[in-house]
Amino acid sequence: MSFVGPRPERPAFVQELTRAIPYYPERHFVKPGITGWAQVRYSYGSSNRDAQEKLEYDLYYVKHHSFAFDLMVLLQTVEIVLLRIGSR
């Protein structure tokens, strides 16, 4: 596991989402992370539609991941945590 990458999902959900959403397995091309581009850019969601939206962010991260991108995600994560953006 790394600091930045697509958040891991429970295996039962992975199987379901792989069947329901095209390209879902491609998010596993990089190590999972504690925080990720999808978590910074999209609020919490539990539906298949939400999973598809987050997948778009995860695939963007897979395609463009770099040290600079990881640093930006980490800085945005710290900002969200400290400023409590998105808290309920």
C-alpha positions in Angstrom: 0.0 0.0 0.0 1.2 3.5 -0.7 0.1 6.9 0.6 -1.6 7.9 -2.7 -3.5 5.6 -5.0 -7.0 4.3 -5.6 -8.6 3.4 -2.2 -8.9 -0.4 -1.8 -12.4 -1.9 -1.9 -13.7 -5.0 -0.1 -13.3 -8.1 -2.3 -17.1 -8.8 -2.5 -17.7 -5.3 -3.9 -14.8 -5.6 -6.3 -16.4 -8.6 -7.9 -19.8 -6.9 -8.2 -18.3 -3.7 -9.5 -16.1 -5.5 -12.0 -19.2 -7.1 -13.5 -21.2 -3.8 -13.4 -18.7 -1.2 -14.5 -16.4 -1.5 -17.6 -12.7 -0.9 -17.0 -13.0 -1.3 -13.2 -10.1 -3.8 -12.9 -7.7 -1.2 -14.5 -7.7 0.8 -11.2 -5.6 -2.1 -9.8 -2.7 -1.3 -12.1 -1.2 0.8 -9.3 -0.8 0.2 -5.6 -3.8 1.1 -3.5 -3.5 4.2 -1.2 -4.6 5.7 2.0 -5.8 8.7 0.0 -6.5 9.2 -3.6 -7.5 11.6 -6.4 -11.1 10.3 -6.2 -11.3 10.9 -2.5 -10.0 14.4 -2.9 -12.3 15.3 -5.8 -15.5 13.4 -5.1 -17.6 13.1 -1.9 -18.5 9.8 -0.3 -20.9 7.6 -2.2 -22.2 4.1 -1.9 -24.1 3.4 -5.2 -22.8 1.9 -8.4 -23.2 5.4 -10.0 -20.9 6.8 -7.3 -18.4 4.0 -7.9 -18.4 4.7 -11.6 -17.8 8.4 -11.0 -14.9 7.6 -8.6 -13.5 5.1 -11.1 -13.1 8.0 -13.6 -10.9 9.8 -11.1 -9.0 6.6 -10.3 -8.3 5.9 -14.0 -7.1 9.5 -14.5 -4.7 8.9 -11.6 -3.5 5.6 -13.0 -2.8 7.2 -16.3 -1.1 10.4 -15.0 0.4 9.3 -11.7 3.7 11.0 -10.8 5.6 12.3 -7.8 4.2 15.8 -8.4 0.6 14.5 -8.8 1.0 12.5 -5.5 2.3 15.5 -3.7 -0.6 17.6 -4.9 -3.1 14.9 -3.7 -1.4 14.7 -0.3 -1.5 18.5 0.0 -5.1 18.6 -0.9 -5.8 15.8 1.6 -4.1 17.8 4.4 -6.1 20.9 3.4 -9.4 18.9 3.5 -8.6 17.4 6.9 -7.4 20.6 8.5 -10.2 22.8 7.1 -12.8 20.1 7.6 -14.0 20.5 4.0 -16.6 17.8 3.3 -17.2 16.8 6.9 -20.8 16.1 7.9 
